Amino acid sequence: MHTCSVPAEALNEWLEKYLTVENNYGHALLEQKDIHIDSLAKKLRPYFESAHQDARKHFHDAIGIDLHPDATDIPTVGHALYPGCLPPTARHGLFGEVMCGMLTEHYEFVGQHDWTVPAFLFRYHGDVEAYLFALVRDPTRKRQVFGRFGSDFLALALDDTGKVVRYLVGEAKWRKALSQSVVDSLLLGKWIKDDDGNRVRDNDGIWNQLNVDALIPHGMRQMQRLLQELDPDGMSEAILSIDRAIMIKNNEPIERTNLVLICGNANATRKSCDVFIGWEDKPIEYTAPHDLQVIELVLSDGENLIKKIYDSLWGGS
């Protein structure tokens, strides 16, 4: 289970917040302050280790690495330890997903729900397992990793009995340099030519993905299975309520909130407090009936921060 508390003091030192809520639409602009990156990475590290702990054990069991402190194979396979061994692009994606959890647990978003993140879904990244299985046996087998299918991130809101009364589905995207055109492509899809030669969007962006997503996504089944394995007694009511929502014969729906996190470095022309997604009104391209929370996480040295965090996990450099 993910048990680490949010590093609230570090977040407050790191990020200037601008939060707004209009009806069922929330917008959060989070801008990096002038802060010492080495110190920040050290403060964030425990949360990242907790977020990756389940997947680390799962993947290392699958590829035959013994993580016991006295294990003799660790020095010889140190090049293949999850998640530090992953290529930069994969690390950037993982960073965004972990930040979804950290920010959702820390800030008060649309609906004022008390969100909890009992586990992250990283173990369900099949291509990472395949990558590690080959890499541990041959250090030259480095390559890019395909993204994980399905929801990037899930959080739960529980009632006093532990029943799931609402869940949050997060989509996280990292880009090295944020600009309006980059963000528009993420949200609306790429430009293509239609049959008449007109320039149009391919409608394969985040908005359309959320608009057509199933009421309860496959990620909720994955979350349920994690809870069944990791804490079947403590999370019994949550497990049962998810089961009732998933099973066709019961069809007891759970309310949903969608989250979109766009994070990356500010480009040279951006001014402080500039936003890429309007905060006054919910985007017209978003037509799903669920509450929507947008986060714009604008950094100044994001790649360096991500590298320092992932290099340091579990006693790394």
C-alpha positions as CSV (number, residue, x, y, z in Angstrom):
1,M,0.0,0.0,0.0
2,H,1.0,3.6,-0.6
3,T,1.4,4.9,3.0
4,C,3.6,8.0,2.8
5,S,2.0,11.3,3.8
6,V,2.2,14.2,1.5
7,P,5.3,16.4,1.9
8,A,3.1,19.4,2.5
9,E,5.8,21.8,3.7
10,A,7.9,21.0,0.7
11,L,5.0,21.6,-1.7
12,N,4.2,25.0,-0.1
13,E,7.9,26.0,-0.4
14,W,8.1,24.8,-4.0
15,L,4.9,26.0,-5.6
16,E,2.9,29.2,-5.9
17,K,-0.7,28.2,-6.1
18,Y,-3.6,29.9,-7.9
19,L,-6.8,27.8,-7.3
20,T,-10.3,28.5,-8.7
21,V,-13.5,26.5,-8.8
22,E,-16.5,27.4,-10.9
23,N,-19.5,25.1,-10.4
24,N,-18.2,21.6,-11.4
25,Y,-14.9,22.9,-12.9
26,G,-11.7,23.4,-11.0
27,H,-8.5,25.0,-12.3
28,A,-5.1,25.0,-10.5
29,L,-2.1,26.9,-11.7
30,L,1.0,25.8,-9.8
31,E,4.2,27.8,-10.6
32,Q,7.7,26.8,-9.3
33,K,9.3,29.3,-6.9
34,D,13.0,29.9,-6.6
35,I,14.0,26.9,-4.6
36,H,17.1,24.7,-4.1
37,I,16.5,21.6,-6.3
38,D,18.7,19.2,-4.3
39,S,16.9,20.0,-1.1
40,L,13.5,19.7,-2.8
41,A,14.3,16.3,-4.3
42,K,15.4,15.0,-0.9
43,K,12.1,16.1,0.6
44,L,10.0,14.6,-2.2
45,R,11.9,11.3,-2.3
46,P,9.9,9.4,0.4
47,Y,6.6,10.0,-1.3
48,F,8.0,8.7,-4.7
49,E,9.5,5.6,-3.0
50,S,6.2,4.8,-1.4
51,A,4.4,5.4,-4.8
52,H,6.7,2.9,-6.6
53,Q,7.1,0.4,-3.8
54,D,4.4,-2.0,-5.0
55,A,5.6,-2.0,-8.6
56,R,9.2,-2.3,-7.6
57,K,8.5,-5.5,-5.6
58,H,6.2,-6.8,-8.4
59,F,8.7,-6.2,-11.2
60,H,11.7,-7.5,-9.4
61,D,9.9,-10.7,-8.4
62,A,8.9,-11.1,-12.1
63,I,12.4,-10.7,-13.4
64,G,14.1,-12.7,-10.7
65,I,15.8,-10.0,-8.6
66,D,16.0,-10.6,-4.8
67,L,15.6,-7.3,-3.0
68,H,16.6,-8.6,0.4
69,P,19.4,-6.4,1.9
70,D,21.7,-9.4,2.0
71,A,21.0,-10.5,-1.5
72,T,24.1,-11.3,-3.5
73,D,22.7,-10.5,-6.9
74,I,22.0,-6.7,-6.3
75,P,25.6,-5.5,-7.1
76,T,25.6,-7.4,-10.4
77,V,22.1,-6.3,-11.6
78,G,22.1,-2.7,-10.3
79,H,21.7,-1.5,-13.8
80,A,18.2,-2.9,-13.9
81,L,16.6,-1.7,-10.6
82,Y,13.2,-0.2,-11.0
83,P,12.4,2.7,-11.4
84,G,15.8,4.3,-11.6
85,C,16.9,2.3,-14.6
86,L,14.0,3.5,-16.8
87,P,14.8,5.8,-19.8
88,P,14.2,9.5,-19.2
89,T,10.9,9.6,-21.2
90,A,9.4,6.9,-19.0
91,R,10.7,8.7,-15.9
92,H,9.0,11.9,-17.0
93,G,5.7,10.0,-17.4
94,L,6.0,8.4,-14.0
95,F,6.8,11.8,-12.4
96,G,3.5,13.2,-13.7
97,E,1.5,10.3,-12.4
98,V,3.1,10.5,-9.0
99,M,2.5,14.3,-8.9
100,C,-1.2,13.6,-9.7
101,G,-1.4,11.7,-6.4
102,M,0.7,14.2,-4.4
103,L,-1.3,17.3,-5.6
104,T,-4.7,15.6,-5.3
105,E,-4.0,14.6,-1.7
106,H,-2.6,18.0,-0.8
107,Y,-4.9,20.7,-2.4
108,E,-8.6,21.2,-2.2
109,F,-10.0,20.6,-5.6
110,V,-13.4,20.7,-7.2
111,G,-16.1,19.2,-5.0
112,Q,-13.9,19.5,-1.9
113,H,-13.6,15.7,-1.6
114,D,-11.1,14.1,0.7
115,W,-9.1,12.0,-1.7
116,T,-6.9,9.1,-0.8
117,V,-4.4,7.2,-2.9
118,P,-4.2,3.7,-1.5
119,A,-2.0,2.4,-4.3
120,F,-0.6,3.4,-7.7
121,L,-1.1,1.3,-10.8
122,F,2.5,1.1,-11.9
123,R,2.7,-2.7,-11.7
124,Y,0.3,-2.9,-14.7
125,H,2.8,-1.5,-17.1
126,G,3.5,-4.6,-19.2
127,D,6.2,-3.1,-21.4
128,V,8.2,-2.1,-18.3
129,E,8.2,-5.7,-17.2
130,A,9.3,-6.9,-20.6
131,Y,12.0,-4.2,-20.7
132,L,13.4,-5.1,-17.3
133,F,13.3,-8.8,-18.0
134,A,15.6,-8.3,-21.0
135,L,17.8,-5.6,-19.4
136,V,18.6,-7.5,-16.2
137,R,20.1,-10.2,-18.4
138,D,21.8,-7.9,-20.9
139,P,22.8,-4.3,-19.9
140,T,23.0,-3.3,-23.6
141,R,19.2,-3.9,-24.1
142,K,18.3,-0.3,-23.3
143,R,15.4,1.2,-25.3
144,Q,12.4,3.5,-25.0
145,V,9.4,2.1,-23.2
146,F,5.8,2.1,-24.5
147,G,3.3,3.9,-22.3
148,R,0.9,2.1,-20.0
149,F,-2.6,1.6,-21.4
150,G,-5.6,2.9,-19.4
151,S,-5.9,5.5,-16.7
152,D,-2.7,7.2,-15.6
153,F,-3.9,7.6,-12.0
154,L,-6.8,6.9,-9.7
155,A,-7.8,8.3,-6.3
156,L,-10.7,7.3,-4.1
157,A,-13.1,9.2,-1.8
158,L,-14.3,7.0,1.0
159,D,-17.2,7.4,3.5
160,D,-17.1,6.7,7.2
161,T,-17.5,2.9,6.5
162,G,-14.7,2.8,4.0
163,K,-17.1,2.5,1.0
164,V,-16.0,4.3,-2.2
165,V,-18.4,7.1,-2.9
166,R,-16.4,8.8,-5.6
167,Y,-13.3,8.1,-7.6
168,L,-11.0,10.4,-9.6
169,V,-9.4,9.4,-12.9
170,G,-6.2,11.3,-13.8
171,E,-4.5,11.9,-17.1
172,A,-1.0,13.2,-16.7
173,K,1.2,14.7,-19.6
174,W,4.8,15.9,-19.4
175,R,6.3,18.2,-22.0
176,K,9.8,19.6,-22.0
177,A,8.7,23.1,-23.1
178,L,5.1,24.1,-22.5
179,S,3.5,26.4,-25.1
180,Q,-0.1,27.0,-26.2
181,S,0.4,24.9,-29.4
182,V,1.9,22.0,-27.4
183,V,-1.0,22.1,-24.9
184,D,-3.6,22.4,-27.6
185,S,-2.2,19.3,-29.3
186,L,-2.4,17.3,-26.1
187,L,-6.0,18.3,-25.5
188,L,-7.4,18.4,-29.0
189,G,-5.1,16.0,-31.0
190,K,-2.7,16.6,-33.8
191,W,-3.3,18.6,-37.0
192,I,-4.1,16.4,-40.0
193,K,-5.6,16.9,-43.5
194,D,-9.2,15.7,-44.1
195,D,-10.4,14.2,-47.3
196,D,-10.9,17.7,-48.8
197,G,-7.4,18.8,-47.8
198,N,-8.5,21.0,-45.0
199,R,-6.4,21.2,-41.8
200,V,-8.3,19.7,-38.9
201,R,-7.6,18.1,-35.6
202,D,-7.6,14.3,-35.4
203,N,-9.8,14.5,-32.3
204,D,-7.5,12.0,-30.4
205,G,-6.6,14.4,-27.6
206,I,-7.3,14.2,-23.9
207,W,-10.7,15.8,-24.1
208,N,-12.1,13.2,-26.5
209,Q,-10.5,10.4,-24.5
210,L,-12.3,11.6,-21.4
211,N,-15.6,12.3,-23.3
212,V,-15.8,8.7,-24.6
213,D,-14.3,6.9,-21.6
214,A,-16.4,4.2,-19.9
215,L,-18.3,5.3,-16.8
216,I,-16.0,3.1,-14.7
217,P,-12.7,2.4,-16.4
218,H,-10.6,-0.8,-16.4
219,G,-8.2,0.9,-13.9
220,M,-10.8,0.6,-11.2
221,R,-10.7,-3.2,-11.6
222,Q,-6.9,-3.0,-11.4
223,M,-7.2,-0.9,-8.2
224,Q,-9.7,-3.4,-6.7
225,R,-7.3,-6.3,-7.4
226,L,-4.4,-4.3,-5.8
227,L,-6.5,-3.7,-2.7
228,Q,-7.5,-7.4,-2.5
229,E,-3.9,-8.4,-2.5
230,L,-2.4,-5.7,-0.4
231,D,-5.0,-5.0,2.3
232,P,-8.1,-7.2,1.9
233,D,-9.3,-6.6,5.5
234,G,-8.7,-2.9,5.9
235,M,-10.1,-2.1,2.5
236,S,-12.9,-4.6,2.4
237,E,-15.7,-2.0,2.0
238,A,-13.9,-0.3,-0.8
239,I,-13.3,-3.6,-2.5
240,L,-17.0,-4.5,-2.2
241,S,-18.2,-1.1,-3.5
242,I,-16.0,-1.3,-6.5
243,D,-17.2,-4.8,-7.2
244,R,-20.8,-3.7,-7.1
245,A,-20.0,-0.8,-9.5
246,I,-18.1,-3.1,-12.0
247,M,-20.4,-6.1,-12.0
248,I,-23.0,-5.7,-14.8
249,K,-25.8,-7.5,-12.8
250,N,-25.4,-5.1,-9.9
251,N,-24.7,-1.8,-11.7
252,E,-24.3,0.4,-8.6
253,P,-22.5,3.4,-10.2
254,I,-20.0,5.5,-8.3
255,E,-19.7,9.2,-8.9
256,R,-16.6,10.3,-10.9
257,T,-14.3,13.2,-11.2
258,N,-11.8,13.7,-14.0
259,L,-8.3,15.2,-13.6
260,V,-6.0,16.6,-16.2
261,L,-2.4,17.4,-15.2
262,I,-0.2,19.2,-17.7
263,C,3.3,19.7,-16.4
264,G,6.6,20.8,-17.9
265,N,9.0,23.7,-18.2
266,A,7.8,27.2,-19.1
267,N,8.9,28.4,-22.5
268,A,10.9,31.6,-22.9
269,T,7.8,33.7,-23.8
270,R,5.5,32.7,-21.0
271,K,4.8,35.3,-18.3
272,S,4.0,34.5,-14.7
273,C,0.3,33.6,-14.1
274,D,-0.3,32.9,-17.8
275,V,-2.5,29.8,-18.3
276,F,-2.9,27.5,-21.2
277,I,-6.3,26.3,-20.2
278,G,-8.9,28.9,-19.3
279,W,-9.9,29.0,-15.6
280,E,-13.2,31.0,-15.9
281,D,-15.3,28.4,-17.7
282,K,-15.0,24.7,-18.3
283,P,-13.5,24.0,-21.8
284,I,-16.3,23.6,-24.3
285,E,-14.5,20.6,-25.9
286,Y,-15.0,18.7,-22.6
287,T,-18.5,17.3,-22.8
288,A,-18.3,14.4,-20.2
289,P,-20.9,14.8,-17.4
290,H,-18.3,14.4,-14.7
291,D,-16.6,17.1,-12.6
292,L,-13.4,18.3,-14.1
293,Q,-10.2,19.4,-12.4
294,V,-7.3,20.9,-14.4
295,I,-3.8,21.3,-13.1
296,E,-1.1,23.3,-14.9
297,L,2.2,22.5,-13.2
298,V,4.8,25.0,-14.6
299,L,8.4,24.3,-13.7
300,S,11.7,26.0,-14.5
301,D,14.1,23.1,-14.2
302,G,11.8,20.1,-14.3
303,E,14.1,17.6,-16.1
304,N,16.8,18.2,-13.6
305,L,14.4,17.7,-10.7
306,I,13.0,14.5,-12.1
307,K,16.5,13.1,-12.7
308,K,17.6,14.0,-9.1
309,I,14.5,12.3,-7.6
310,Y,14.7,9.1,-9.6
311,D,18.5,8.8,-9.3
312,S,18.2,9.0,-5.5
313,L,15.4,6.4,-4.9
314,W,16.3,3.6,-2.5
315,G,19.7,5.0,-1.7
316,G,20.8,5.8,-5.2
317,S,23.3,8.5,-6.1
